[in-house]
């Protein structure tokens, strides 16, 4: 497979610093460094989703009470290399996002050409899921990696079919389903391509599909068995949070329309703002008609793949809202939004050859830098450190450092030793645990049934630091300056006589 390399000569419009695979890698590194530093500097606490994964990774399970297991396994493996910290989750999230964008760019290069790929990558990096949330690591970010890998493998199946590609797709599909059940939308898109492109006529492709499905099912079997043995699991969580919302007819139409508008004109707005001047400059250059690489048959298959990946997932999710009253979540676009970009580029008739005319690529680079600067400024200005902080409370403004300073030493004195377990609301307890030297485990919401990394006997054997939100908790809790309450309980408290429990 060719690297995501761009023309080295023959196009003066392409800046020298944007030529070659090494330069594209440098672009990704600079993008990650700037955004990760910025996002850490404007937040008082790590993203709640990152804290969730860092909490769950204390025990490798076949599933967790809210989500399937693969994102947590990935966090566990990465933390073995990089350590257990908020920054480990930031780096893993950025790595998943940028590898996904790199696979996306390589695919665009193969289908449409290197300039088309570069514009597609620059536009995708403007989508707010991938800059303002670059430090996020959760099931949506993990799913994005499997969505991009699936698209790359489907392109191989459409152009150079081999059984090994089917086996690889089966493995990716299994990992996708074990990351988030929303991978079913990707499977639906693949089946659409399978029928639309006539792959079913080939004996090799029929055998390959069966092998793919069998391998994916085998990988998911242990998780399915785990689900059957749980009264509280991902399906129950989904039914109580979004799938079982049962919105009324008017609310369905209004919310589905708002959800699609947010996808295209909010999350993807910077990408649209980059593509419009590129389209306008291309029209001014008035290039002659050009063919995309590979001829009409291959080009048709590539366009079909890009349209399916870019349009079918949001269409199916909107249909779920309209037909079944699902409460569509805005973050559901994370894994799929970048694929909207090439679909828009095809609709605008942006072409490889015309991108090399005049100064089209130079304009794309300048607009990209201006948009990134504007996004960084907006992110800072709307933070707790900016001139226009959010009117509604946001998790990133939660003062976890202040809470740790107020609670840690008194709790250790009351316990007569180190803090082994923090019990309470998951985000606040996890944020506190990350700041404590002991790196204690978190007992989620004081509930042992959803915290398998803590054995029931430990509750009685070890001292526990309990946290309570402002206005909640027993009468004997101590209150910190921000209203959060805490107390300690356990045998050491009774032995040393310092605590409240």
C-alpha positions, 0 to 999 in steps of 0.5 A, a space after each residue: 500500500 502506498 504511503 499517504 504521500 503528496 506530489 514532490 514536484 509538478 505542483 508549486 501550489 502545494 507548500 514544500 512543508 506539506 509534501 511527503 509522508 514525513 511531513 504529514 506525520 509532522 503535521 499530525 504530531 504538531 496538531 496533537 501537541 498543540 491541542 493536547 497541551 491546550 485542552 489540558 491547560 483549560 481544564 481543571 479535571 480530565 474528561 469524565 469518560 477518560 476517568 471512567 476507563 481509568 477506573 474500569 481498567 483495574 479489572 479485566 472483565 468481559 463487559 462493564 455495567 455501561 459498555 462492552 470491554 474492548 476500550 477498557 482492555 485498550 486502556 489497560 494495555 496502554 497504561 502498562 506502557 505509559 503508566 496510570 494517569 490522565 495523560 495516558 488516556 489523553 495520549 491513547 485517545 489522540 493516537 486512536 483519533 489520528 490513526 483513524 484519520 491516517 487510515 481515512 487519508 490513505 483510503 482517500 489517496 487510493 480512491 481519488 488521489 493525493 491532493 484530494 486526500 490532503 484536503 480531506 484530512 485537513 477538513 476532517 481535522 477541523 471537525 470539533 470531535 477531533 480537535 476539541 475532544 482530541 484528549 478524549 478516550 472512550 468507546 466512541 473513540 475506540 469505535 472510530 478506529 474500527 470504522 476506519 479499519 473496516 473502510 480500508 478493508 472493504 476497499 481491499 475486498 472491492 479491488 483485490 479480494 482475498 480471504 485474508 482480507 475477510 478474516 481481517 475484517 472479521 477480527 475488526 468487526 469483532 473488536 468493533 462490536 466489543 467496543 460499541 454495539 453501534 458498529 452494527 451500522 458499519 456492518 449494515 454499510 458493508 452488506 449494502 456494498 456487498 449486494 450493490 457491488 455484486 460481490 455475492 456472485 463470486 464464490 470467494 467473496 461468499 466464502 469470505 463473508 461466511 468466514 468473516 461473520 463466523 470469526 466476529 461471532 466467535 470473538 463476541 461469544 464470551 461477551 454474549 455469555 457474560 451479558 446473559 448472566 448480568 441483570 445490569 449491563 450495557 443493554 440495560 444501560 442503553 435502554 434506560 439512557 437513550 434506546 428506551 426514551 420513547 419520544 413522542 411523534 413531534 419530539 422525534 421529528 424535531 430532535 432528529 432534525 436538530 441532531 442532523 443539523 448539529 452533525 453538519 452545521 456544528 460539529 462539521 462546520 469548520 470542515 464545510 468552511 474549508 471545503 467551500 473556498 477550495 470548491 470556489 478556487 477550483 471553479 475559478 481555475 476552470 480545469 479540464 475534465 480529469 479521471 480519478 485513479 484506477 478507471 471508471 469501474 474502480 472509481 465507481 466502487 470507491 465513490 460508492 464506498 465513500 458515500 456509504 460510509 459518509 451518508 448511511 450511518 447518520 441516515 440510519 441513526 436519524 431513522 432510529 430517532 424518527 421511527 423508534 423514538 430513540 433519544 439520539 446522543 450528539 456524541 454518536 457522530 464521533 466515529 463517523 463524522 470524518 466520513 461525511 467530508 469526502 461525501 461532501 467533496 464528491 457532492 461539490 465535484 472537488 477533483 484531484 486534477 483541479 486541486 493542482 491548478 492555481 493556488 487551490 492547495 495553498 488556500 486550503 492550507 491557509 484556511 486550515 491554519 486560520 480555522 485551527 487558530 479560531 477553534 483554539 481561541 474559542 475553546 480558551 475563551 469559553 473555558 473557566 480561564 476565558 472571558 466568556 466561561 459557560 453559563 451552565 456548569 461543565 465537568 471540565 470546571 470541576 475543581 478536583 485539585 482543590 478537593 484533593 487538597 482539602 480531603 487527602 490529608 485529613 482522610 489519611 489521618 482519620 484512616 490511620 494510613 493510606 487511602 485504598 478505596 474511594 467511594 462515591 460518584 464515579 467522575 468525582 471519585 475517579 478524578 480524586 483517585 488520579 490525584 492521590 499518591 496511593 492511586 486508590 481504586 474507585 467504588 462506583 456510586 458506593 455499589 459493589 455490584 458494578 465495581 468488580 475490581 473491589 471484592 466484598 470482603 475488602 469493604 470490611 477489611 480496608 478503610 474507605 474514603 466516601 465522597 458525597 455531592 453537595 447537599 447529599 450524604 449522611 448527617 455526619 459527613 464533613 464538608 469541604 469549601 466547595 460543598 462536597 462532603 466526605 467521611 471515612 469508614 472501616 476497621 482502621 478508623 475504629 482502631 485508631 479512633 480518628 474517623 466519623 464512620 
